[in-house]
Amino acid sequence: MKILYLLFAVFFLVLQSTPGFANVNHQNTTTKSATTTASPIKTPVTILQCIRVGGFCFGICLPPFRPMGTCGFGVPCCTFSYPLA
């Protein structure tokens, strides 16, 4: 029964970052011109965006991984960085 509280908390945190749950616009709201379209999000700011670009959410990105954005609440979105050698 004690795990039920933990599962509820994790479920609530996942819902916090899903589109439509919170009415927050994370995209750029500045208008450049009528002919340009909005560019895709370059750095992820939610868990779903992190997963879509091939990353994963973890507390700290240890080598060979590097942070490429956030998953919300200050948790970095980590991705594999290829060595240049």
GIKAMO-V21975 format. One line per field, one symbol per residue. ss: DSSP state (H for helix, E for strand, L for the rest). Layout:
ss->???
This chain:
ss->LHHHHHHHHHHHHHHHLLELLELLLLLLLLLLLLLLLLLLLLLLLLHHHHHHLLLEEELLLLLLEEEEEELLLLLEEEEELLLLL
